[in-house]
Amino acid sequence: MKNLFYLLIMILAFGACTDLQEELREDLPEGVSPDPAALLQSAYDAMRLPYMDQSRFWAAQEHTGDACLGPTRGPDWDDNGIWRSLHNHTWDADHAFLTSTFSELLQIVFATTNLLQFEPSAQQAAEARFIRAFVVASVLDGWGQVPFREAGSSLLEDAQVLQADQAVQLIIDEVDAIINDLPDGPTNRANKDAARVLKMKMLLNKGMYLDRANPSFESGDMNAVISLADEIINSGNYSIDGNYFDNFAPSNDMTSTENIYTGENIGGVASGNVRSRWFCTLHYNQNPSGWNGFATLGDFYMSFEEDDLRRSQEYAGMTDVSGITAGFLIGQQFDQEGNALEDRKGNPLAFTKEVALTESGDNLEVTGIRVIKYPIDYVSGDNADNDYVYYRYADVVLMKAEAAMRMGDAGTALGIVNELRASRGASDLGSIDETSLLAERGREFYWEGHRRTDLLRFGRFLDAWENKPESGSERLLFPIPSASLASNPNLVQNPGYE
């Protein structure tokens, strides 16, 4: 109880107004001695909401991209345009989901920093610092500036704000400082290879973070990406999984050969909202009865070859239970006995490629291709057992391919990409360039929370695509929430949102 009480105090202290902060005291109440292990577990648990929920960082990454949208369906799913504004790039500084995401991420940064004051072991400190660096990277990615406190700093002073170059350097320095104290595993804890992947991502994206309008890629950074990738590849600890969807299944903590860093979910006991990955898209009359919301774009679906295993396949423990296949759901849907399903009006439940994104909500129940990336856990109830995937091996090899391509070594890049495509049942590409590599990353990582970052790095985030017009350069960053600006004068609103 004391640990939970103190964690609550820390969270309130970070997000509260100045008046409340002035009432806080920097010293702990007498007799309270927080347990670093408990605080560390609390930090892991706190990652569930901003990363696993369908309305938080995942929405910021996917609904703003070219592979996901949330269409209004009559009276359903309009939510005052909150989903539509993400896809159309018309959000403002009071967007409820972006505001909540910003706040919840920073609460984790604050909590992990404060944990360091209470004499954690070397490994506990390294894990806390990894979580902090991982979350700082997300805030940097979205907002370009990061409120940050050093351990032991006064709560009576406003948090300093790291600019993009400072945040990038902090993350790289943290990885270098902690990697020897991190464990080798398991995947659902901070570990050495997760730290290597985080550093790879920082180096690959550094030029974009420093100049989003004109991303650049220094040869030294690209060589370092390749070197880090080779450390992971040559370890022999990972391989491309023979069944793509095993990486996301309820048993993925035991069966995946690709996962490097995941968020732990304990089936039937405690988890984040990982079940939203299927509830948000399934129709009311499917099993389970979903929320009939999100869909992918027809143009994105058509980028897959018919035999690409990432596109669609039956999955044991799901298709035989409900008739639902893994991947994309298009056309007539069936139950496990092969009976054709109907919508609520008795029409065929046949999902269409066409889908609109309009305020009038003129979509039918069946418009839009649905997505099942995480095979459904039919055993665990609301607390699904699928560990949430942050990093996996396929990302390592494709980052190596990208770094090689940006160094002018197209042959190496093409070989890596085609080896991955062959494992997914897709044919070889004849050549590789930025357009084809971005498309391949889309096919490999759809609905995993990476798309916005990839589009930014490849300079395509402002483009027009299906159901979205071309957007202005201010959309390269999210706005700092109005409440955060009011509470910390060190924050400055991002350009275009004043």
Residue pairs with C-beta under 8 A, 6 or more apart in sequence:
2 32
2 33
2 34
3 34
3 35
3 38
3 39
3 42
4 42
5 32
6 28
6 32
6 34
6 39
7 39
7 42
7 111
9 24
10 110
10 111
10 114
11 107
11 110
11 111
12 20
13 20
13 21
13 24
13 110
13 155
14 106
14 107
14 110
14 159
15 103
15 106
15 107
15 487
16 487
17 487
18 487
21 155
21 156
22 156
24 155
24 156
26 154
26 155
26 156
28 34
33 118
34 115
34 118
35 118
36 115
36 118
36 119
36 120
36 121
36 124
37 124
39 111
39 114
39 115
39 118
39 128
40 115
40 120
40 124
40 127
40 128
42 111
43 108
43 111
43 112
43 115
43 128
43 131
44 131
44 189
44 263
44 264
45 270
46 104
46 107
46 108
46 111
47 108
47 131
47 135
47 263
47 272
48 263
48 265
48 271
48 272
48 273
48 388
49 56
49 104
49 272
49 273
50 56
50 57
50 100
50 101
50 104
50 105
50 108
50 138
51 57
51 58
51 263
51 272
51 388
51 390
51 449
52 58
52 263
52 265
52 271
52 272
52 273
52 274
52 276
52 388
53 272
53 273
53 276
54 273
54 276
54 277
54 280
54 294
55 97
55 100
56 97
56 100
56 101
56 104
57 101
57 105
57 138
57 142
57 449
58 449
59 83
59 86
59 97
60 86
60 97
60 98
60 101
60 142
60 452
60 478
61 449
61 450
61 451
61 452
61 453
62 68
62 447
62 449
62 451
62 452
63 69
63 70
63 83
63 86
63 87
63 294
64 86
64 87
64 89
64 451
64 452
64 461
65 451
65 452
65 455
65 461
66 297
66 299
66 300
66 442
66 451
66 455
66 465
66 466
66 468
67 296
67 297
67 300
67 442
67 446
67 447
67 451
68 87
68 294
68 295
68 296
68 297
68 371
68 447
68 451
69 83
69 87
69 294
69 295
69 296
69 297
69 355
69 357
69 368
69 467
70 77
70 83
70 84
70 86
70 87
70 293
70 294
71 77
71 83
71 293
71 295
71 355
71 356
71 357
71 361
71 363
71 367
71 368
72 78
72 83
72 84
72 357
72 358
72 359
72 360
72 361
72 363
73 292
73 293
73 361
73 363
73 364
73 365
73 367
74 361
74 363
75 361
76 292
76 293
76 361
77 83
77 291
77 292
77 293
77 361
78 84
78 359
78 361
81 359
82 95
82 96
82 97
84 90
84 357
84 359
85 91
85 92
85 95
86 95
86 97
87 357
87 467
87 468
88 357
88 467
88 468
88 469
89 462
89 468
89 471
89 472
89 475
91 98
91 478
91 479
92 479
92 497
93 479
93 480
93 481
93 482
93 485
93 493
93 497
94 481
94 482
95 479
98 142
98 478
98 479
98 481
99 481
99 482
99 483
99 484
101 142
102 139
102 142
102 143
102 478
102 480
102 481
102 484
103 481
103 483
103 484
105 135
105 138
105 139
106 139
106 146
106 147
108 131
108 132
108 135
109 132
109 135
109 136
109 139
109 146
109 147
109 148
110 149
112 128
112 129
112 131
112 132
112 135
113 132
113 148
113 149
113 150
113 151
114 151
115 124
115 125
115 128
116 125
116 128
116 129
116 151
117 151
117 152
120 128
122 181
123 181
123 182
123 183
125 178
125 181
126 178
126 179
126 181
126 182
126 190
127 182
127 189
127 190
129 174
129 177
129 178
130 174
130 175
130 178
130 182
130 190
130 194
130 195
130 198
131 190
132 174
133 170
133 171
133 174
133 175
133 198
134 190
134 194
134 198
134 390
136 146
136 148
136 162
136 167
136 170
136 171
137 167
137 171
137 198
137 201
137 202
139 145
139 146
139 167
140 146
140 162
140 164
140 167
140 168
140 171
140 209
141 205
141 209
141 452
141 453
142 477
142 478
143 477
143 478
143 479
143 480
143 494
144 163
144 164
144 209
144 212
144 477
144 494
145 161
145 162
145 163
145 164
145 167
145 480
145 491
145 492
145 494
146 161
146 162
146 167
147 159
147 160
147 161
147 162
147 484
147 488
147 490
147 491
148 159
148 160
148 161
148 162
148 167
148 170
149 159
149 160
158 488
158 489
158 490
159 488
159 490
160 490
161 488
161 490
161 491
161 492
162 170
164 209
164 210
165 210
167 209
168 202
168 206
168 209
168 210
171 198
171 199
171 202
172 199
172 202
172 203
175 195
175 196
175 198
175 199
175 202
176 199
178 195
179 192
179 195
179 196
182 190
182 191
182 192
182 194
182 195
183 189
183 190
183 191
183 192
184 191
184 192
184 193
185 191
186 253
187 194
187 253
187 256
187 259
187 260
187 261
187 262
187 387
188 253
188 261
188 262
188 263
188 264
188 387
189 264
190 261
191 260
191 261
193 232
193 235
193 237
193 260
193 261
194 260
194 261
194 390
194 391
196 228
196 231
196 232
197 228
197 232
197 260
197 261
197 391
197 395
197 396
198 391
199 224
199 228
200 225
200 228
200 229
200 396
200 399
201 399
203 221
203 222
203 224
203 225
203 228
204 217
204 221
204 222
204 225
204 399
204 402
204 403
204 457
205 453
205 456
205 457
206 218
206 221
207 215
207 216
207 217
207 218
207 221
208 215
208 456
208 457
210 216
212 456
212 476
212 477
213 473
213 476
214 459
215 456
215 457
215 458
215 459
217 403
217 406
219 407
222 403
222 404
222 406
222 407
223 403
223 407
225 399
225 400
225 402
225 403
226 400
226 403
226 404
226 407
229 396
229 397
229 399
229 400
229 403
230 400
232 238
232 260
232 393
232 396
233 396
233 397
233 400
238 257
238 258
238 260
238 393
238 396
239 257
239 258
239 393
240 257
240 258
240 393
240 394
240 397
240 420
240 423
241 247
241 256
241 257
241 258
242 257
242 423
244 309
244 310
244 313
244 424
245 313
245 315
245 326
245 327
245 373
245 375
246 252
246 255
246 256
246 257
247 256
247 258
247 259
247 389
247 392
248 373
248 374
248 375
248 386
248 389
249 255
249 256
249 315
249 317
249 374
249 375
249 386
250 267
250 317
250 375
250 377
250 379
250 380
250 384
250 385
250 386
251 385
252 259
252 262
252 386
252 387
252 389
253 259
253 262
253 264
253 387
256 392
257 393
258 392
258 393
258 394
259 387
259 389
259 391
259 392
259 393
260 390
260 391
260 392
260 393
260 396
261 390
261 391
262 387
262 388
262 389
262 390
263 272
263 387
263 388
263 390
264 387
265 271
265 272
265 274
265 383
265 384
265 385
265 386
265 387
265 388
266 383
266 385
267 377
267 379
267 380
267 383
267 384
267 385
268 379
268 380
268 381
268 383
268 385
269 383
270 383
271 380
271 382
271 383
271 384
271 385
272 388
274 374
274 384
274 386
274 388
275 377
275 382
275 384
277 372
277 373
277 374
277 386
277 447
278 288
278 290
278 372
278 374
278 376
279 288
279 290
279 291
280 290
280 291
280 293
280 294
281 290
281 291
281 292
281 293
281 294
281 295
281 329
281 370
281 371
281 372
282 288
282 289
282 290
282 291
282 292
282 324
282 370
282 372
283 290
283 292
283 333
283 341
283 343
283 349
283 365
283 366
283 370
284 290
284 292
284 344
284 365
285 341
285 342
285 343
285 344
285 349
286 322
286 324
286 333
286 341
286 349
287 321
287 322
287 323
287 324
287 335
288 322
288 376
288 378
292 365
294 368
294 370
294 371
295 351
295 355
295 367
295 368
295 369
295 370
295 371
296 328
296 368
296 369
296 370
296 371
296 446
296 447
297 355
297 465
297 466
297 467
298 353
298 354
298 355
298 369
298 466
299 465
299 466
300 442
300 446
300 466
301 311
301 328
301 330
301 353
301 369
302 353
303 439
303 442
303 443
304 310
304 311
304 328
304 426
304 443
305 311
305 425
305 426
305 427
307 425
307 426
307 427
308 424
308 425
308 426
308 443
309 424
309 425
310 327
310 424
310 426
310 443
310 444
310 446
311 327
311 328
312 325
312 326
312 327
312 328
312 329
313 325
313 326
313 327
314 320
314 325
314 326
315 325
315 326
315 375
317 375
317 378
318 324
318 325
318 326
318 372
318 375
318 376
318 378
319 325
319 326
319 336
320 336
321 336
321 376
321 378
322 335
322 336
322 376
322 378
323 333
323 334
323 335
323 336
323 337
323 338
323 341
324 333
324 372
324 376
325 372
326 372
326 373
326 375
327 371
327 372
327 373
328 369
328 370
328 371
328 372
329 351
329 369
329 370
329 371
329 372
330 351
330 352
330 353
330 369
330 370
331 350
331 351
332 340
332 341
332 348
332 349
332 350
333 340
333 341
333 349
333 350
333 351
334 340
334 341
335 341
340 348
340 349
341 348
341 349
342 348
342 349
343 349
343 364
343 365
343 366
344 365
345 365
347 365
347 366
348 366
349 365
349 366
350 366
351 366
351 367
351 368
351 369
351 370
352 364
352 366
352 367
352 368
352 369
353 369
354 367
355 363
355 367
355 368
355 369
355 467
356 362
356 363
356 367
356 467
357 467
357 468
371 446
371 447
373 446
373 447
373 448
374 384
374 386
375 386
377 384
377 385
377 386
379 385
389 448
394 420
394 444
394 445
395 444
395 445
395 450
397 416
397 419
397 420
398 416
398 417
398 420
398 437
398 440
398 441
398 444
400 416
401 412
401 413
401 414
401 416
401 417
401 432
401 437
402 413
402 437
404 410
404 412
404 413
404 416
405 413
405 432
405 433
405 434
405 437
410 431
410 432
410 433
413 432
413 437
414 429
414 431
414 432
417 429
417 432
417 436
417 437
417 440
418 428
418 429
420 440
420 444
421 427
421 428
421 429
421 440
422 428
424 443
424 444
426 443
429 436
429 440
434 458
437 458
438 454
438 455
438 458
438 460
441 450
441 454
442 451
442 454
445 451
445 454
452 461
455 461
455 463
456 476
461 471
461 475
461 476
462 470
462 471
462 472
462 473
462 475
462 476
463 470
464 470
472 496
473 496
474 494
474 495
474 496
474 497
475 496
477 494
477 495
478 494
479 493
479 494
479 497
480 491
480 492
480 493
480 494
480 497
484 491
485 491
485 492
485 493
